[in-house]
Amino acid sequence: MMALPHNIDPGLKNAMDRSLKAYEQGDPKFFNYVSDDVRIYGIDSSEPLVGRKAFETNFSPTFLTTKRKAVATYQDLRTTGQQAILSQNLQVTTEGVSIPIRQTVVWDGSDDGWKMTHIHNARAGQTVSVGKSPTTAKAIRVLNERIATIAAVVGVAQ
């Protein structure tokens, strides 16, 4: 696992650690680390949830009633001024089911502390599709024969 930089802002490190702990516990304090104008792409969404209120409304029903374990298997943090971009892979286990998640989080620092302003989640190793996947060979449009050949093996044309 790539380590976080040694010179990380202590306030940012604290916000990252506390938000992950709150996430694991299903603690509503997690939402304190989310900006009012956040953009959040969920695991299976192609459109973002916009705003903390929308995120809280959509995520709270299951979030607040479920505990989970999130282990970072890879982290890379890039900072510039009062903004940080965290790329990480998490192994999230809930009720015995474990899912690898690839995540990018943009943190912005202000007088109110560090808050997440953009979160993008995807299942690691999974394809992302928009709309309905084809169910028959006839429904697949071939763009390039070499791509179509490999698509049969990996499941999607790139």
C-alpha positions as CSV (number, residue, x, y, z in Angstrom):
1,M,0.0,0.0,0.0
2,M,1.3,3.4,-0.9
3,A,1.7,5.5,2.3
4,L,0.2,8.9,2.8
5,P,2.8,11.7,2.8
6,H,4.6,12.5,6.1
7,N,3.9,16.2,5.8
8,I,0.1,15.9,5.6
9,D,-1.8,18.7,7.2
10,P,-2.8,17.5,10.7
11,G,-6.4,18.9,10.2
12,L,-6.8,17.0,7.0
13,K,-5.4,13.8,8.5
14,N,-7.8,14.2,11.4
15,A,-10.8,14.8,9.1
16,M,-9.9,11.8,7.0
17,D,-9.5,9.5,10.0
18,R,-12.6,10.7,11.8
19,S,-14.8,10.6,8.7
20,L,-13.7,7.0,8.0
21,K,-14.4,6.0,11.6
22,A,-17.9,7.7,11.5
23,Y,-18.5,5.9,8.2
24,E,-17.7,2.5,9.7
25,Q,-19.9,3.1,12.7
26,G,-22.9,4.5,10.7
27,D,-22.5,7.7,12.8
28,P,-24.4,10.8,11.5
29,K,-21.2,12.8,12.3
30,F,-20.0,11.5,9.0
31,F,-22.1,14.0,7.2
32,N,-20.2,16.9,9.1
33,Y,-17.3,16.1,6.8
34,V,-19.4,16.6,3.6
35,S,-19.7,20.1,2.1
36,D,-23.1,21.6,1.4
37,D,-22.4,21.6,-2.3
38,V,-20.8,18.2,-2.6
39,R,-21.0,16.1,-5.8
40,I,-21.2,12.3,-5.1
41,Y,-21.1,9.6,-7.7
42,G,-22.4,6.3,-6.1
43,I,-21.2,2.9,-7.0
44,D,-23.8,2.2,-9.7
45,S,-24.7,5.8,-10.7
46,S,-23.7,7.7,-13.8
47,E,-25.2,11.0,-12.4
48,P,-24.1,12.6,-9.2
49,L,-26.1,13.3,-6.1
50,V,-25.7,17.1,-5.6
51,G,-25.6,18.6,-2.2
52,R,-25.2,17.3,1.3
53,K,-28.9,17.4,2.0
54,A,-29.6,15.1,-1.0
55,F,-26.8,12.8,0.0
56,E,-28.1,12.6,3.6
57,T,-31.6,11.9,2.5
58,N,-30.6,9.1,0.1
59,F,-27.9,7.5,2.2
60,S,-29.2,7.9,5.8
61,P,-31.8,5.1,5.8
62,T,-29.3,2.3,5.3
63,F,-26.2,4.2,6.5
64,L,-27.5,4.9,10.0
65,T,-28.6,1.3,10.7
66,T,-25.5,-0.5,9.4
67,K,-22.0,-0.9,10.7
68,R,-19.3,-1.7,8.3
69,K,-15.5,-2.2,8.2
70,A,-13.5,-0.2,5.7
71,V,-9.8,-1.1,5.2
72,A,-7.7,1.0,2.9
73,T,-5.6,-1.3,0.7
74,Y,-4.1,1.6,-1.4
75,Q,-4.0,5.3,-0.8
76,D,-2.4,8.2,-2.7
77,L,-2.8,11.8,-1.6
78,R,-2.0,14.9,-3.7
79,T,-2.3,18.3,-2.0
80,T,-2.0,21.8,-3.3
81,G,-2.8,24.7,-0.9
82,Q,-6.1,24.1,0.7
83,Q,-7.2,21.3,-1.6
84,A,-6.3,17.6,-1.5
85,I,-7.2,14.7,-3.8
86,L,-7.3,11.3,-2.2
87,S,-7.3,8.2,-4.5
88,Q,-7.9,5.0,-2.6
89,N,-9.0,1.4,-2.8
90,L,-11.1,0.3,0.1
91,Q,-12.2,-3.2,1.1
92,V,-15.7,-2.6,2.6
93,T,-17.3,-5.4,4.6
94,T,-20.9,-5.2,5.7
95,E,-22.8,-8.1,7.3
96,G,-20.2,-10.5,6.0
97,V,-20.2,-9.3,2.4
98,S,-17.0,-7.7,1.3
99,I,-16.7,-5.4,-1.8
100,P,-13.6,-3.7,-3.2
101,I,-14.2,0.0,-3.8
102,R,-12.1,2.4,-5.8
103,Q,-12.7,5.9,-4.6
104,T,-11.5,9.5,-5.4
105,V,-12.3,12.1,-2.8
106,V,-11.6,15.8,-3.2
107,W,-11.1,17.6,0.2
108,D,-11.2,21.4,0.5
109,G,-9.9,23.2,3.6
110,S,-11.4,26.3,5.0
111,D,-12.0,28.1,8.3
112,D,-14.7,25.4,9.0
113,G,-12.1,22.6,8.6
114,W,-11.6,20.1,5.9
115,K,-14.7,18.8,4.0
116,M,-15.3,16.5,1.1
117,T,-16.5,18.4,-1.9
118,H,-16.4,15.6,-4.5
119,I,-16.6,11.8,-4.0
120,H,-16.5,9.2,-6.8
121,N,-17.0,5.6,-6.0
122,A,-16.8,2.5,-8.2
123,R,-16.5,-1.2,-7.6
124,A,-12.8,-2.1,-8.2
125,G,-12.4,-4.4,-11.1
126,Q,-16.0,-3.9,-12.3
127,T,-17.2,-2.4,-15.5
128,V,-19.4,0.7,-15.4
129,S,-22.3,0.8,-17.7
130,V,-24.8,3.4,-18.5
131,G,-28.3,2.3,-19.5
132,K,-29.4,-1.2,-20.2
133,S,-26.7,-3.7,-21.0
134,P,-27.3,-5.8,-24.2
135,T,-28.9,-9.2,-23.6
136,T,-28.3,-10.7,-27.1
137,A,-25.5,-10.8,-29.6
138,K,-27.7,-9.0,-32.1
139,A,-28.0,-6.0,-29.7
140,I,-24.2,-5.5,-29.7
141,R,-22.8,-3.0,-32.2
142,V,-19.4,-4.0,-33.4
143,L,-17.1,-1.0,-33.7
144,N,-13.9,-2.8,-34.5
145,E,-13.4,-6.6,-35.0
146,R,-10.4,-6.8,-32.7
147,I,-12.3,-5.0,-29.9
148,A,-15.3,-7.3,-30.5
149,T,-13.1,-10.4,-30.1
150,I,-11.7,-9.3,-26.8
151,A,-15.2,-8.0,-25.7
152,A,-16.4,-11.6,-25.7
153,V,-13.6,-12.5,-23.3
154,V,-13.8,-9.5,-20.9
155,G,-17.5,-8.7,-21.3
156,V,-17.4,-5.1,-22.7
157,A,-16.0,-3.3,-25.7
158,Q,-13.6,-0.6,-24.6
